[in-house]
Amino acid sequence: MSPVWFSEELNGIIKAGHTRRTATRIHCEKSKDGTIEQKSFSLWGPQVIAGIGSQADTLTSRSIKISLRRKTVYETVARMPFDHVERSQIYREILTDWAAEKRDLIAQVTLDGPSGASDRAQDNWTPLVRIAAAIGGDWPERTRNAFEKLEIGDKDDTASSIGLDLLKDIHAIMTQNSLLEMGAAQITKALIVLPDSEWRSIQNGRPITSKRINQMLRNYQISSVKRRDSNVYLLTDIENNLRRYLP
């Protein structure tokens, strides 16, 4: 899957909300008498997204991220059977029946996600914590261990989001050149020539543009400042956001 951050419409659908009440969108339909009516439709449902590379910050922050890596020649993995979906049908039926039976019980659980990571991570894990509590046994402990592993233990080792990569690269360019401000066109050229630059092919194989930089920085409330000859970005704005978002 290609990064979805360049498609604001698709990104808006995927990250609609954490709850059934908020995961809705409004669209307009023309009625039989020619008037326009507003109607809401639900986008609520579990999602599993597999991809290569980084996704939008607003998507990854709403996700439980499980990183995969290429196996070495010395490692072996179990192959997934060709008929895996058919073989696992019985388990899907069992889980469906269990969810229907325990629906009211799960709704009564008031536990929140584990603490120790960001507020957004706590929101992401809350449904799993409540389901684990409804199952009982060692599942609450296993869920807590998974949270600590994925959200705390491995957090510093995982790749940062594409937005933070952009902030870090811009910061490096400006500090190395002793610049307090820099125009978007200059930033674009400097990003593309960085060694092993991901910015050369970030947009479906094409280099990043000044427009895309502006859109990505806007997610961090960073706007350009108008000068007599051009619009520039300030080093202080970049540094403030790095301090805010990086551990």
N, C-alpha and C positions, 0 to 999 in steps of 0.2 A: 504494500500500500504506500502510495506517495504521501508526503506530508500534506495535511489538510489545512495548514495555516493560510494558504493562499486563497482558499475558498471560504469566504466569510459566511455564505449561506449554509454550506454543509456544516461548517464548524458550529454555527448557531443551533442547528438541529441536534447535533450530537451532544452538545453540552447544555441542553435545555434546562435541566434542573435535577436536584437530588430527591425531590419528593413528587408524588403523583399530582399534588395541587399546583406546584410551580412548573412542572414540565409540560407546558402548553404553549401553543403559538396561535396568534390571531391572523386570520386571512379574510379577505373580502370576496363575497359572491354576489352576483347579480340575481335578483329575484325575478319572478315571472312578470311583475309589473314594472320592471326596469330599474327599481331602486337597488342601492348597494347595501348589503347586510354584512355585518361583522360576525364571524363565527370562529369559535375556538376549537382546536383539535389537539388531542393528547399525543405527546411524544414519549410518554412514559414507558420504560422497559429496560431490562438489563442489556448491556452491550459488551461485546468482546471485540477488541480491535487489535489486529496484528499488523505490524509495519516495520519497515527498515528506515533507520534514521530518526530524526526528532520530529515531534508533532507540536502543535500550537501550545503555548504556555497555558492558556485557559483550558485546554483539553487535558494535558498531563496533570495539572494541579487537581483535577476532578477525578483522577484515575488511580487505581492501584496498579503500579507498574511492575511487571515481572520481566526482567531482562533475560535474553537468551544470548548464547555465544556459540561460535563455531567450535565443534569438537576437534581435538587434536587427533593425530594418527594413532595415538596410544590410548585413546578413549573409545569406549563402545557405548552405544545407546540401543534401547529396545526399539525395534521398528514398529510403527503403527500399522496394524492389519488393514488391508485394502477395504474390508467390510466392517471397519470399526464402528461406523454409525449404526449399521444393522445390529451388530453384536450388543451394543450398549442401549438398545431400545428398551429392554426390561428395566434398566436403571433409571431411565428417564421417566418411565411410567411410575416406578416406585417413588421417585422424588416428587412427581406431580401429585400423587395421592397424598404423600406426607404433607406437602405444602398446603393443600386444600384442607386437610384435617387440622393442621396446627396454625392456620391463618389467624384465628382469634387469639390464640395463646401468644404468638409472636407479636401481635399488635399491642398486647398488654405489657410487654417487656419495655422498661424505661431506661435501660442501660445506654450510655453513650459510648462512643469509640474510645480506645485507650488514649491516655495523655502521653506527652513526651515528644510529640511532633507538632506540625502546624495544625491550626484550626481546621483547615480544609481536609487534611489527612484524617482528622478525627471524624469529620462528616462522612468521608469515603468509607471508613471502616465500621461505622455505627450499624448498618444493616447486618453485616457479618457477625458482629458481636451479639446482636439480638438473636439471630438465628442459632448461633452456637449455644447461647444460654437456653434456648428452647430445646435443643438436642440434648444438652447435659453431658454427663460423663467427663471425658478429658478435653472435649471440644473447646470450651472457653479458654483453657490453658494453651491449647494448640493455636488458637486464634491470636492470643496475646503474643506468643512466641513468633508467629508469622509477622505480626505488626512490628515487633522490635527488630526482626531481621530485615524486613523490606523498607521500613520507614526510618529506622534509626541506625542499625548496624551497617547497612550497605549504602546509606544515603550519600556519604561523601565520596563513594567509589563510583557511583553511577554518573553517566554523562549528563551534563546540565542541559536545560532546555535550549532551544534554538534562540530564544529571545535573550537569555543570559549570555549565550555564546556571542551574540552580536554586541551586547554591552561590553563584555570583556575585551573583544577585539578592537572596538572603537576606542576604549580606554587605553589599551596598549599603544595603538597608533598615535593618539594624541600626546600621551606622556613621553613616548620615545622621540617625538618631534618637538617636544616642549611647547605644545599648543594649548591655549586655554579655550579656544573655540575653533570649529572646523565646519566648512560647508558640506552639504549633502553630496555634491558632485565629487568633491575631494575624498570624502569618506568612501564613496562607492569605488572609486579607482584604487584606493589603498587596500580595501578589503579583497578585491579580486586578485591582487598580486601577492597576497600573503602566501607564504610557503604552505603547500597542501591545503589551499583554501577551499572550503566547502561552498563559498559564496560564488564561485565561478559557474556552478550548475544547480543552484538552489531552487530555481524556478523552472521546474520541468526541463532541466538540462541547460537552461539559459542563466546568465549571470544575474545577480541581484541588481535591482534598480533603485534610484533615489526615492521613487514613490513607495516602493516596498519598505525601505528603511524607515521612511516617515511613518508608515502604517504600523510597523513593529514597535518603534519607539513610543508611539502614541499609547500603546498598551501599558506603558510604564509612566504615563502622564508626562512624557518628555516631548516638548514642542520646540520647533526651531525659533530662533530670535532673528528678527529682521534687521539687517544692516544696510548700509547705503548701496552696496554692490550685490549682496546676496543674502540668503538666509543661512544661519549657522546654528550648530548645536554647541552647547556649553559643556566644558569638562566637568564643572560642578554638578550639573544635572546627572551626568553619567555616573559620577562617583557616589552621589547620594543614593541612587537606585542600587548600585552594587552593594553598598553597605546595608541596604534594606533587605535585599533578596538573597544575598549569598550568606552562608553560615559563617 
